[in-house]
Amino acid sequence: MKGTVFGHSEYQKRQEELLDKLPMNSIVILPNNVPSIRSNDTKYPYRANSYLMYLSGWEEPDSTLVLTKISGHTNVTLFVKPRNTESEIWEGRIVGIEGAQNGWPINQAFPNTDFELVMKKTFKKISNLYFFKGINLGMEALVSNLWEGEILDPTPHVDKMRTIKSAAEIEVMKSAASIASEAHISAMAITKPNIGEWEIQASIENHFTLNRSVNSYNPIVGGGDNATILHYNSNSVRIEDNELVLVDAGCEVSGYASDITRTWPVNGKFTKPQREIYELVLEAQNSAIGACQSGSKWDSMHRAASEVISRGLVDLGILKCSQQEALGTNLDGEFRKFFMHGTGHMLGLDVHDVGGGRQGGKAGPVLSPGMIVTVEPGLYFASWREDIDIPKKYSGIGVRIEDDVLITESGPIVLTDGCPKTIDEIESIVGSAL
């Protein structure tokens, strides 16, 4: 049985920082995720709640973390499943109460069956209750019945903490980035005309498994027109000669995600129209990465990418308007017909990590050292869309290029720079393992 990913002092520092933000006589209750049923009595692979992993390193289900700050004293408690030989024969060994007490960054551990009794006593001593909602609805209902006052949201405090990665977190994310980069290279090397999208997916997931990682999300492997569907996921079609394949796949190491997208020709050679679109997206991405400077506004990278793409679409004759009309007054011009998503998002314990910044959500934060973001402009020319008019030579082309970028005082560092993305590099790799 594995222990915590980081040293206990890392978690204790996080716990102290959270409690320092809260008023005296406060309690924070954080339940773990509930196991999910896939079919009948079979379950999906279990994944612990990201907040719980962040604050304690604990991953077993049927558990709850409780932090208190009462009368000048702080305390961290885990409620966990007790050891049970019969259950463990079927389901596997668990840490148990004594193991949690001795091996995790907490002050004390109790059986999860004691939670209600302990909370009844503790609630008499507190004035402020913070609860992570939407994780365990049964636990949420129980707490609501026990507590008559307002239930406060602790996530804004923790989200701000999670936005800035520690040196230890960055090292883990570098590992995830490296494994995912290698997986993309391996997939490029076995690619050939008429390959199945599922074969590319299998190559990538095989590399993840061999390196003791798991998918950080379901891979997207879209060939031809499927590359123009942003969240395509059936990965079930053969890819014909002269078509591109867009592969969006990342892995998770110790809970921390990588997120990479590459696009390549299955026959190893970009056609002229494919090359024109690819070079435009790559130029936009390089410009956006250059905009990832400490102190810059969140939308700086999106603006940088959008300006390049708007200008390029006009120059290629795809948009028949001025560059200003293409860009729009609020980055909402004609270019949005073909680049309809944001340029990046936070990355960490969740692939779309906390901290804001995704298009359609709240305004993102100012870029600061220790943040890790994705940078992923794209262009999509779906032949099946009836609402757009594009030159025939670009029909069916979808290109996205995505990297994971660490913000530092001295400029952006691309954690996924081990994954090739220039045309010459890609053409030299595709099919090289055959």
Sine and cosine of phi, psi and omega as CSV:
sin_phi,cos_phi,sin_psi,cos_psi,sin_omega,cos_omega
0.00,0.00,0.77,-0.64,-0.05,-1.00
-0.99,0.14,0.39,-0.92,0.05,-1.00
-0.98,-0.19,-0.53,-0.85,-0.03,-1.00
-0.97,0.24,0.44,-0.90,0.01,-1.00
-0.94,0.34,-0.67,0.75,-0.04,-1.00
-0.92,-0.38,0.20,-0.98,0.09,-1.00
-0.89,0.46,0.43,-0.90,-0.06,-1.00
-0.85,0.53,-0.54,0.84,-0.05,-1.00
-0.89,0.46,-0.52,0.85,0.03,-1.00
-0.90,0.45,-0.72,0.70,0.00,-1.00
-0.94,0.34,-0.64,0.76,0.00,-1.00
-0.89,0.46,-0.59,0.80,0.06,-1.00
-0.89,0.45,-0.65,0.76,0.02,-1.00
-0.91,0.41,-0.69,0.72,0.01,-1.00
-0.87,0.49,-0.70,0.71,0.00,-1.00
-0.90,0.43,-0.65,0.76,-0.01,-1.00
-0.90,0.44,-0.65,0.76,0.03,-1.00
-0.91,0.42,-0.75,0.66,-0.03,-1.00
-0.91,0.42,-0.53,0.85,0.05,-1.00
-0.89,0.46,-0.46,0.89,-0.02,-1.00
-0.99,0.17,-0.23,0.97,-0.12,-0.99
-0.97,-0.22,0.46,-0.89,0.03,-1.00
-0.94,0.34,0.28,-0.96,0.02,-1.00
-0.88,0.47,0.45,-0.89,0.00,-1.00
0.89,0.46,0.77,0.64,0.02,-1.00
-0.88,-0.47,0.44,-0.90,0.10,-1.00
-0.75,-0.66,0.60,-0.80,0.07,-1.00
-0.85,-0.52,0.81,-0.59,-0.02,-1.00
-0.88,-0.47,0.82,-0.57,-0.07,-1.00
-0.75,-0.67,0.98,-0.19,0.05,-1.00
-0.99,0.17,0.39,-0.92,0.08,-1.00
-1.00,0.09,0.25,-0.97,0.03,-1.00
-0.87,0.50,0.49,-0.87,0.07,-1.00
-1.00,0.02,0.73,-0.68,0.06,-1.00
-0.82,0.57,0.62,-0.78,-0.07,-1.00
-0.96,-0.29,0.70,-0.72,0.02,-1.00
-0.99,0.15,0.77,-0.64,0.07,-1.00
-1.00,0.03,-0.74,0.67,-0.01,-1.00
-0.31,-0.95,0.81,-0.58,0.01,-1.00
0.79,0.61,-0.95,-0.31,-0.04,-1.00
-0.94,-0.35,0.31,0.95,0.08,-1.00
-0.97,-0.22,0.55,-0.84,-0.11,-0.99
-0.91,-0.43,0.40,-0.92,0.19,-0.98
-0.94,0.35,0.45,-0.89,0.12,-0.99
-0.81,0.58,0.71,-0.70,-0.09,-1.00
-0.98,0.19,0.66,-0.75,0.08,-1.00
-0.74,-0.68,0.82,-0.57,-0.04,-1.00
-0.93,0.37,0.33,-0.94,0.03,-1.00
-0.93,0.37,0.69,-0.73,-0.07,-1.00
-0.90,0.45,-0.63,0.78,0.02,-1.00
-0.90,0.44,-0.65,0.76,-0.02,-1.00
-0.92,0.39,-0.67,0.74,0.04,-1.00
-0.89,0.45,-0.62,0.78,-0.03,-1.00
-0.91,0.41,-0.66,0.75,-0.11,-0.99
-1.00,0.02,-0.29,0.96,-0.07,-1.00
-0.59,-0.80,-0.33,0.94,-0.10,-1.00
0.98,0.19,0.04,1.00,-0.04,-1.00
-0.99,0.15,0.62,-0.78,-0.06,-1.00
-0.76,-0.64,-0.23,0.97,-0.07,-1.00
-0.94,0.35,0.57,-0.82,0.04,-1.00
-0.95,0.31,0.03,-1.00,0.02,-1.00
0.82,0.57,0.71,0.70,-0.05,-1.00
-0.63,-0.78,0.37,-0.93,-0.02,-1.00
-0.59,-0.81,0.71,-0.70,0.07,-1.00
-0.99,-0.17,0.72,-0.69,0.02,-1.00
-0.77,-0.63,0.81,-0.58,0.06,-1.00
-0.90,-0.43,0.72,-0.69,0.01,-1.00
-0.79,-0.62,0.47,-0.88,0.07,-1.00
-0.68,-0.73,1.00,-0.06,-0.16,-0.99
-0.78,-0.63,0.82,-0.57,0.07,-1.00
0.78,0.63,0.67,0.74,0.08,-1.00
1.00,0.09,-0.03,1.00,-0.02,-1.00
-0.90,-0.44,0.65,-0.76,0.06,-1.00
-0.94,-0.33,0.47,-0.88,-0.03,-1.00
-0.48,-0.88,0.60,-0.80,0.01,-1.00
-0.82,-0.57,0.83,-0.56,-0.08,-1.00
-0.80,-0.61,0.63,-0.78,0.15,-0.99
-0.91,-0.41,0.75,-0.66,0.16,-0.99
-0.98,-0.21,0.86,-0.50,-0.15,-0.99
-0.72,-0.69,0.21,-0.98,0.09,-1.00
-0.95,0.31,0.75,-0.66,0.08,-1.00
-0.94,0.33,0.40,-0.92,0.09,-1.00
-0.87,0.49,0.62,-0.79,0.02,-1.00
-0.48,-0.88,0.95,-0.32,-0.13,-0.99
-0.85,0.53,-0.72,0.69,-0.05,-1.00
-0.88,0.48,-0.71,0.71,0.01,-1.00
-0.91,0.41,-0.65,0.76,-0.06,-1.00
-0.94,0.34,-0.44,0.90,0.08,-1.00
-0.87,0.50,-0.63,0.78,-0.03,-1.00
-1.00,0.06,-0.69,0.73,-0.19,-0.98
-0.97,-0.23,-0.23,0.97,-0.04,-1.00
0.95,-0.32,0.38,-0.92,-0.04,-1.00
-0.94,0.34,0.53,-0.85,0.02,-1.00
-0.83,-0.55,0.21,-0.98,-0.07,-1.00
-0.95,0.31,-0.72,0.70,-0.01,-1.00
0.98,0.20,0.04,-1.00,-0.11,-0.99
-0.92,0.39,-0.77,0.64,-0.03,-1.00
-0.90,0.43,-0.66,0.75,0.02,-1.00
-0.89,0.45,-0.65,0.76,0.04,-1.00
-0.90,0.43,-0.68,0.73,-0.01,-1.00
-0.87,0.49,-0.62,0.78,-0.10,-1.00
-1.00,-0.04,-0.38,0.92,-0.16,-0.99
-0.91,-0.42,-0.01,1.00,-0.05,-1.00
-0.82,-0.58,0.36,-0.93,-0.08,-1.00
-0.98,0.20,0.92,0.38,-0.03,-1.00
-0.70,-0.71,0.21,-0.98,0.05,-1.00
-1.00,-0.04,-0.52,0.85,-0.05,-1.00
-0.35,-0.94,0.37,-0.93,0.03,-1.00
-0.73,-0.68,0.59,-0.80,0.03,-1.00
-0.73,-0.68,0.35,-0.94,0.13,-0.99
-0.91,0.42,0.57,-0.82,-0.05,-1.00
-0.89,0.45,-0.37,0.93,0.03,-1.00
-0.94,0.35,-0.25,0.97,0.01,-1.00
-1.00,0.00,-0.02,1.00,-0.15,-0.99
-0.84,0.54,-0.76,0.64,-0.09,-1.00
-0.89,0.46,-0.69,0.72,-0.02,-1.00
-0.89,0.45,-0.71,0.71,0.00,-1.00
-0.91,0.41,-0.63,0.78,0.00,-1.00
-0.92,0.39,-0.62,0.79,0.03,-1.00
-0.84,0.54,-0.66,0.75,0.01,-1.00
-0.95,0.31,-0.67,0.74,-0.07,-1.00
-0.93,0.36,-0.61,0.79,-0.05,-1.00
-0.87,0.49,-0.39,0.92,0.03,-1.00
-0.94,0.33,-0.30,0.96,-0.08,-1.00
-0.97,-0.23,-0.09,1.00,-0.13,-0.99
-0.92,-0.39,0.33,-0.95,0.06,-1.00
-0.89,-0.46,-0.32,0.95,-0.09,-1.00
-0.73,-0.69,0.81,-0.58,0.00,-1.00
-0.89,-0.45,0.84,-0.55,0.05,-1.00
-0.93,-0.36,0.75,-0.66,-0.06,-1.00
-0.68,-0.73,0.70,-0.72,0.06,-1.00
-0.99,0.13,0.98,-0.22,-0.09,-1.00
-0.99,0.14,0.33,-0.95,0.12,-0.99
0.99,0.16,0.11,0.99,-0.04,-1.00
-0.98,-0.19,-0.77,0.64,-0.01,-1.00
-0.71,-0.70,0.98,-0.18,-0.12,-0.99
-0.92,0.40,-0.54,0.84,0.05,-1.00
-0.90,0.43,-0.70,0.71,0.04,-1.00
-0.90,0.43,-0.63,0.78,0.00,-1.00
-0.88,0.47,-0.68,0.74,0.01,-1.00
-0.92,0.40,-0.64,0.77,0.01,-1.00
-0.88,0.47,-0.73,0.68,-0.01,-1.00
-0.90,0.43,-0.64,0.77,0.01,-1.00
-0.88,0.47,-0.59,0.81,0.01,-1.00
-0.96,0.29,-0.50,0.86,-0.03,-1.00
-0.99,0.12,-0.44,0.90,-0.12,-0.99
-0.92,-0.39,0.82,-0.58,-0.07,-1.00
-1.00,-0.01,-0.28,0.96,-0.06,-1.00
-1.00,0.02,-0.21,-0.98,0.01,-1.00
-0.96,0.30,0.65,-0.76,0.07,-1.00
-0.98,-0.18,0.88,-0.48,-0.11,-0.99
-1.00,-0.07,0.37,-0.93,-0.06,-1.00
-0.98,-0.19,0.89,-0.46,0.00,-1.00
-1.00,0.05,-0.14,0.99,-0.15,-0.99
-0.89,0.46,-0.58,0.81,0.03,-1.00
-0.85,0.52,-0.59,0.81,0.01,-1.00
-0.93,0.38,-0.73,0.68,-0.06,-1.00
-0.96,0.29,-0.59,0.81,0.01,-1.00
-0.86,0.52,-0.67,0.75,0.01,-1.00
-0.90,0.44,-0.60,0.80,0.04,-1.00
-0.92,0.39,-0.71,0.71,-0.05,-1.00
-0.92,0.39,-0.37,0.93,-0.02,-1.00
-0.89,0.46,-0.59,0.81,-0.01,-1.00
-0.99,-0.16,0.90,-0.44,-0.04,-1.00
-0.99,0.13,0.63,-0.78,0.08,-1.00
-0.98,0.22,0.18,-0.98,0.03,-1.00
-0.86,0.50,-0.62,0.78,0.00,-1.00
-0.92,0.38,-0.66,0.75,0.04,-1.00
-0.89,0.45,-0.66,0.75,-0.01,-1.00
-0.87,0.49,-0.63,0.78,0.01,-1.00
-0.89,0.45,-0.65,0.76,0.04,-1.00
-0.91,0.42,-0.65,0.76,-0.01,-1.00
-0.94,0.33,-0.49,0.87,0.13,-0.99
-0.89,0.45,-0.64,0.77,0.03,-1.00
-0.90,0.43,-0.70,0.72,0.03,-1.00
-0.89,0.46,-0.64,0.77,0.02,-1.00
-0.90,0.43,-0.65,0.76,-0.02,-1.00
-0.91,0.41,-0.71,0.70,0.00,-1.00
-0.89,0.46,-0.69,0.72,0.00,-1.00
-0.91,0.41,-0.61,0.80,0.03,-1.00
-0.89,0.47,-0.72,0.70,0.02,-1.00
-0.88,0.47,-0.61,0.79,-0.01,-1.00
-0.90,0.44,-0.66,0.75,0.04,-1.00
-0.90,0.43,-0.66,0.75,0.01,-1.00
-0.89,0.46,-0.70,0.71,0.02,-1.00
-0.87,0.49,-0.64,0.77,0.01,-1.00
-0.92,0.38,-0.66,0.75,0.07,-1.00
-0.84,0.54,-0.68,0.74,-0.13,-0.99
-0.92,0.39,-0.44,0.90,-0.01,-1.00
-0.99,-0.17,0.08,1.00,-0.06,-1.00
-0.98,0.20,0.65,-0.76,0.04,-1.00
-0.45,-0.89,0.28,-0.96,0.06,-1.00
-0.84,0.54,0.62,-0.79,0.01,-1.00
0.96,0.27,0.21,0.98,0.09,-1.00
-0.93,0.36,0.53,-0.85,0.06,-1.00
-0.99,0.14,0.62,-0.78,0.07,-1.00
-0.82,0.58,-0.60,0.80,-0.02,-1.00
-0.92,0.40,-0.47,0.88,0.02,-1.00
-0.93,0.37,-0.63,0.78,0.06,-1.00
-0.92,0.39,-0.68,0.74,0.06,-1.00
-0.86,0.51,-0.69,0.72,-0.02,-1.00
-0.89,0.46,-0.63,0.77,0.03,-1.00
-0.88,0.47,-0.71,0.71,-0.03,-1.00
-0.91,0.41,-0.74,0.67,-0.04,-1.00
-0.93,0.37,-0.51,0.86,0.09,-1.00
-0.88,0.48,-0.69,0.72,0.01,-1.00
-0.91,0.41,-0.64,0.77,0.05,-1.00
-0.85,0.52,-0.75,0.66,-0.06,-1.00
-0.90,0.43,-0.68,0.74,0.01,-1.00
-0.87,0.49,-0.44,0.90,-0.01,-1.00
-0.97,-0.24,0.39,0.92,0.12,-0.99
0.83,0.56,0.67,0.74,0.11,-0.99
-0.80,-0.60,0.14,-0.99,0.04,-1.00
-0.75,-0.66,0.23,-0.97,0.09,-1.00
-0.85,0.52,0.68,-0.73,0.16,-0.99
-1.00,0.04,-0.16,0.99,0.11,-0.99
-0.19,-0.98,0.22,-0.98,0.02,-1.00
-0.94,0.35,0.82,-0.57,-0.06,-1.00
-0.89,0.46,0.56,-0.83,0.13,-0.99
-0.97,-0.25,0.87,-0.50,0.08,-1.00
-0.78,-0.62,0.99,-0.11,-0.10,-1.00
-0.91,-0.42,0.90,-0.44,0.05,-1.00
-0.99,-0.13,0.58,-0.81,0.03,-1.00
0.86,0.51,-0.75,-0.66,-0.02,-1.00
-0.88,0.47,-0.42,0.91,0.02,-1.00
-0.90,0.44,-0.39,0.92,0.04,-1.00
-0.93,0.36,-0.23,0.97,-0.01,-1.00
-1.00,-0.02,0.00,1.00,0.04,-1.00
-0.98,-0.19,0.91,-0.41,-0.21,-0.98
-0.86,0.52,-0.68,0.73,-0.03,-1.00
-0.91,-0.41,0.63,0.78,0.09,-1.00
-0.85,0.53,0.67,-0.74,-0.05,-1.00
-0.53,-0.85,0.07,1.00,-0.01,-1.00
-0.97,0.26,-0.50,0.86,0.09,-1.00
0.73,0.68,0.76,0.65,-0.19,-0.98
-0.78,-0.63,0.21,0.98,-0.12,-0.99
-0.89,-0.46,0.57,-0.82,0.12,-0.99
-0.98,0.21,0.57,-0.82,-0.09,-1.00
-0.97,-0.24,0.84,-0.55,-0.13,-0.99
-0.99,0.15,0.31,-0.95,0.06,-1.00
-0.82,0.57,0.60,-0.80,0.01,-1.00
0.96,0.27,0.08,1.00,0.06,-1.00
-0.99,-0.12,0.42,-0.91,0.13,-0.99
-1.00,-0.01,0.40,-0.92,0.19,-0.98
-0.82,-0.57,0.75,-0.67,0.06,-1.00
-0.97,-0.23,0.84,-0.54,-0.04,-1.00
-0.86,-0.51,0.90,-0.44,0.04,-1.00
-0.91,-0.42,0.97,-0.24,-0.09,-1.00
-0.49,-0.87,0.72,-0.69,0.05,-1.00
-0.65,-0.76,0.27,-0.96,-0.01,-1.00
-0.86,-0.51,0.21,-0.98,0.00,-1.00
-0.86,-0.51,0.78,-0.62,0.04,-1.00
-0.86,-0.51,0.87,-0.49,-0.01,-1.00
0.78,0.62,0.60,0.80,0.04,-1.00
1.00,-0.03,-0.27,0.96,-0.09,-1.00
-0.99,-0.13,0.69,-0.72,-0.19,-0.98
-0.99,-0.15,0.48,-0.88,0.32,-0.95
-0.90,-0.44,0.28,-0.96,-0.10,-1.00
-0.43,-0.90,0.96,-0.27,-0.08,-1.00
-0.79,-0.61,0.64,-0.77,0.20,-0.98
-0.80,-0.61,0.73,-0.69,0.14,-0.99
-0.73,-0.69,0.45,-0.89,0.01,-1.00
-0.76,-0.65,0.76,-0.65,-0.01,-1.00
-0.56,-0.83,0.38,-0.93,0.04,-1.00
-0.99,0.17,0.72,-0.69,-0.08,-1.00
-0.93,0.37,-0.40,0.92,0.02,-1.00
-1.00,-0.07,0.03,1.00,0.08,-1.00
1.00,0.00,0.00,1.00,-0.01,-1.00
-0.68,-0.73,0.83,-0.55,0.08,-1.00
-0.94,0.33,0.70,-0.71,0.19,-0.98
-0.96,0.29,0.20,-0.98,-0.02,-1.00
-0.87,0.49,-0.75,0.66,0.04,-1.00
-0.88,0.48,-0.65,0.76,0.04,-1.00
-0.88,0.47,-0.68,0.74,0.01,-1.00
-0.88,0.48,-0.67,0.74,-0.03,-1.00
-0.88,0.47,-0.70,0.72,0.00,-1.00
-0.94,0.35,-0.67,0.74,-0.02,-1.00
-0.89,0.46,-0.72,0.69,-0.01,-1.00
-0.89,0.46,-0.56,0.83,0.03,-1.00
-0.92,0.39,-0.71,0.71,0.01,-1.00
-0.91,0.42,-0.64,0.77,0.01,-1.00
-0.91,0.42,-0.65,0.76,0.05,-1.00
-0.88,0.47,-0.66,0.75,0.02,-1.00
-0.90,0.44,-0.66,0.75,0.00,-1.00
-0.92,0.40,-0.68,0.73,0.02,-1.00
-0.88,0.48,-0.62,0.79,0.04,-1.00
-0.92,0.40,-0.65,0.76,0.00,-1.00
-0.92,0.39,-0.65,0.76,0.04,-1.00
-0.89,0.46,-0.65,0.76,0.04,-1.00
-0.88,0.47,-0.44,0.90,0.01,-1.00
-0.99,0.13,-0.11,0.99,-0.02,-1.00
-0.99,0.15,0.93,0.38,-0.03,-1.00
-0.96,-0.27,0.62,-0.78,0.06,-1.00
-0.83,0.56,0.76,-0.65,-0.02,-1.00
1.00,-0.09,-0.17,0.99,0.00,-1.00
-0.98,0.18,0.45,-0.89,0.08,-1.00
-0.92,0.39,0.45,-0.90,-0.02,-1.00
-0.83,0.56,-0.66,0.75,-0.10,-1.00
-0.98,0.17,0.08,1.00,0.00,-1.00
-0.87,0.50,-0.66,0.75,-0.03,-1.00
-0.94,0.34,-0.60,0.80,0.02,-1.00
-0.93,0.38,-0.64,0.77,0.04,-1.00
-0.90,0.44,-0.69,0.73,-0.01,-1.00
-0.88,0.48,-0.72,0.70,0.01,-1.00
-0.92,0.40,-0.66,0.75,-0.05,-1.00
-0.91,0.41,-0.61,0.79,0.02,-1.00
-0.90,0.43,-0.68,0.74,0.01,-1.00
-0.91,0.41,-0.71,0.71,-0.04,-1.00
-0.92,0.38,-0.66,0.75,0.02,-1.00
-0.87,0.50,-0.73,0.69,0.02,-1.00
-0.89,0.45,-0.68,0.74,-0.03,-1.00
-0.92,0.40,-0.62,0.78,0.01,-1.00
-0.91,0.42,-0.57,0.82,0.07,-1.00
-0.94,0.34,-0.70,0.71,-0.03,-1.00
-0.89,0.45,-0.56,0.83,0.00,-1.00
-0.99,0.14,-0.09,1.00,0.01,-1.00
0.99,0.16,0.17,0.99,0.02,-1.00
-0.96,0.26,-0.65,0.76,0.12,-0.99
-0.96,-0.27,0.79,-0.61,-0.02,-1.00
-0.96,-0.26,0.93,0.36,-0.01,-1.00
-0.43,-0.90,0.03,-1.00,0.05,-1.00
-0.96,0.28,0.30,-0.95,0.03,-1.00
-0.90,0.44,-0.56,0.83,0.02,-1.00
-0.92,0.39,-0.65,0.76,0.05,-1.00
-0.92,0.39,-0.57,0.82,0.03,-1.00
-0.90,0.43,-0.66,0.75,-0.04,-1.00
-0.98,0.20,-0.66,0.75,-0.04,-1.00
1.00,0.09,0.23,-0.97,-0.04,-1.00
-0.97,0.23,-0.50,0.87,0.00,-1.00
-0.80,-0.60,0.69,0.72,-0.05,-1.00
0.81,0.58,0.64,0.77,-0.05,-1.00
-0.80,-0.60,0.43,0.90,-0.06,-1.00
-0.99,0.16,-0.29,-0.96,-0.10,-1.00
-0.89,0.45,-0.41,0.91,0.00,-1.00
-0.87,0.49,-0.38,0.92,-0.04,-1.00
-0.92,0.39,-0.24,0.97,0.09,-1.00
-0.91,0.42,-0.44,0.90,-0.12,-0.99
-0.87,-0.49,-0.25,0.97,0.08,-1.00
-0.75,-0.66,1.00,0.06,-0.22,-0.97
-0.98,-0.19,0.00,1.00,0.01,-1.00
-0.92,-0.39,0.05,-1.00,0.05,-1.00
-0.97,0.23,0.10,-1.00,-0.05,-1.00
-1.00,-0.02,-0.31,0.95,0.00,-1.00
-0.15,-0.99,0.07,-1.00,0.03,-1.00
-0.46,-0.89,0.26,-0.97,0.09,-1.00
-0.92,0.40,0.44,-0.90,-0.01,-1.00
-0.69,-0.72,0.65,-0.76,0.00,-1.00
0.01,-1.00,-0.81,-0.59,0.05,-1.00
-0.92,0.38,-0.38,0.92,0.18,-0.98
-0.90,-0.43,0.59,-0.81,-0.02,-1.00
-0.91,0.42,-0.63,0.78,0.22,-0.98
-0.98,-0.19,1.00,0.09,-0.23,-0.97
-0.97,0.24,0.25,-0.97,-0.01,-1.00
-0.94,0.35,0.27,-0.96,0.06,-1.00
0.88,-0.47,-0.10,0.99,0.06,-1.00
1.00,0.04,0.04,-1.00,0.12,-0.99
0.94,-0.34,-0.29,0.96,0.00,-1.00
-0.96,0.30,0.58,-0.81,-0.01,-1.00
-0.85,0.53,0.69,-0.73,-0.01,-1.00
1.00,-0.03,-0.21,0.98,0.02,-1.00
-0.98,-0.19,-0.37,-0.93,0.02,-1.00
-0.95,0.33,0.36,-0.93,0.04,-1.00
-0.85,0.53,0.65,-0.76,-0.05,-1.00
-0.96,0.26,0.23,-0.97,-0.02,-1.00
-0.98,0.19,0.22,-0.98,0.17,-0.99
-0.93,0.36,0.70,-0.72,0.00,-1.00
-0.91,0.42,0.75,-0.66,-0.09,-1.00
-0.70,-0.72,0.47,-0.88,0.03,-1.00
-0.82,0.57,0.71,-0.70,-0.02,-1.00
0.98,-0.17,-0.26,0.97,0.11,-0.99
-0.96,0.27,0.57,-0.82,0.15,-0.99
-0.84,-0.55,0.83,-0.56,-0.07,-1.00
-0.80,-0.60,0.37,-0.93,0.19,-0.98
-1.00,-0.07,0.46,-0.89,0.11,-0.99
-0.77,-0.64,0.92,-0.40,-0.23,-0.97
-0.53,-0.85,0.91,0.42,0.11,-0.99
-0.93,0.37,0.35,-0.94,0.02,-1.00
-0.38,-0.92,0.27,-0.96,0.09,-1.00
-0.69,-0.73,0.67,-0.74,-0.14,-0.99
-0.68,-0.74,0.87,-0.48,-0.04,-1.00
-0.86,-0.51,0.98,0.19,-0.09,-1.00
-0.96,0.29,0.80,-0.60,0.02,-1.00
-0.93,0.36,-0.37,0.93,-0.08,-1.00
-1.00,0.07,-0.13,0.99,-0.01,-1.00
-0.99,0.16,0.73,-0.69,0.00,-1.00
-0.99,-0.16,-0.06,1.00,-0.08,-1.00
-0.99,-0.12,0.06,1.00,-0.01,-1.00
-0.78,-0.63,0.43,-0.90,0.04,-1.00
-0.83,-0.56,0.91,-0.41,-0.05,-1.00
-0.73,-0.69,0.46,-0.89,0.11,-0.99
-0.84,0.55,0.65,-0.76,-0.08,-1.00
-0.83,0.55,-0.55,0.84,-0.08,-1.00
-0.91,0.40,-0.35,0.94,0.02,-1.00
-0.99,-0.13,-0.07,1.00,-0.07,-1.00
-0.90,0.44,0.75,-0.66,0.04,-1.00
1.00,0.04,0.10,0.99,0.00,-1.00
-1.00,-0.09,0.76,-0.65,0.12,-0.99
-0.73,-0.68,0.79,-0.61,-0.03,-1.00
-0.71,-0.70,0.77,-0.64,0.18,-0.98
-0.65,-0.76,0.64,-0.77,0.04,-1.00
-0.78,-0.63,0.83,-0.56,-0.11,-0.99
-0.72,-0.70,0.72,-0.70,0.07,-1.00
-0.74,-0.68,0.31,-0.95,0.05,-1.00
-0.97,-0.23,0.81,-0.58,-0.19,-0.98
-0.82,-0.57,0.80,-0.61,0.07,-1.00
-1.00,-0.05,0.78,-0.62,0.05,-1.00
-1.00,0.09,0.78,-0.63,0.05,-1.00
-0.74,-0.68,0.21,-0.98,0.04,-1.00
-0.88,0.48,-0.51,0.86,-0.07,-1.00
-0.99,-0.12,0.15,0.99,0.05,-1.00
0.85,-0.53,0.13,-0.99,-0.06,-1.00
-0.95,0.30,0.60,-0.80,0.10,-1.00
-0.87,-0.49,0.85,-0.53,-0.01,-1.00
-1.00,0.10,0.95,-0.32,-0.03,-1.00
-0.94,0.34,-0.40,0.92,-0.04,-1.00
-0.98,-0.22,0.45,0.89,-0.03,-1.00
-0.94,0.34,-0.13,0.99,0.10,-1.00
-0.98,0.21,-0.08,1.00,0.01,-1.00
-0.98,-0.19,0.93,-0.36,-0.10,-1.00
-0.87,0.50,0.53,-0.85,0.02,-1.00
-0.56,-0.83,-0.09,1.00,0.10,-0.99
-0.97,0.24,0.40,-0.91,-0.02,-1.00
-0.87,0.50,-0.70,0.71,-0.02,-1.00
-0.88,0.47,-0.68,0.73,0.01,-1.00
-0.89,0.46,-0.73,0.68,-0.05,-1.00
-0.89,0.45,-0.72,0.69,-0.03,-1.00
-0.90,0.44,-0.48,0.88,0.01,-1.00
-0.98,0.22,-0.35,0.94,-0.06,-1.00
-0.99,-0.11,-0.66,0.75,-0.12,-0.99
-0.83,0.55,0.83,-0.56,0.03,-1.00
0.98,0.18,0.05,1.00,-0.11,-0.99
-0.94,0.33,-0.29,0.96,0.00,-1.00
-1.00,-0.05,0.00,1.00,-0.07,-1.00
-1.00,0.04,0.00,0.00,0.00,0.00
